[in-house]
Amino acid sequence: MKINLVMNYKESRPWGNFENLLDEDSCKVKKIIIKPDAAPSYQYHHKREEVWIVVQGNGELKLDDKIHKVSKASIIHIPLGSKHQIRNTSSEDLIFIEVQRGTYFGEDDIIRLEDDYGRS
């Protein structure tokens, strides 16, 4: 089994940033930080499912058009193909660990349905 630890690799986004922590053939792990009152796009993926563990903050999860409250210690499963978005509803950063499982983990497997920042 090939394990690639990826240290100090951060990418900024309009909503915050993410850091890749682990990159394997069957799994990728990220630390994601969402700024107050911000949200990534409402999106889905063809090739991966995700599990999120909230470690700081509060927010709202939109999962297949239903809204759910999330807070520290929430564990969220995003099935393959499910539409999803998390929005930070607090005045502090919303931080969660994302574990991706599937066959491909590239950023080009993000199918955006709605985006606050005009990205397609």
Beta strands, then each sheet from edge to edge (+ up, - down):
strand 1: 3-13
strand 2: 16-24
strand 3: 27-34
strand 4: 42-44
strand 5: 48-56
strand 6: 58-63
strand 7: 66-71
strand 8: 75-78
strand 9: 84-88
strand 10: 94-102
strand 11: 111-114
sheet 1: 1+ 2- 3+ 10- 5+ 8-
sheet 2: 4+ 11-
sheet 3: 7+ 6- 9+
end
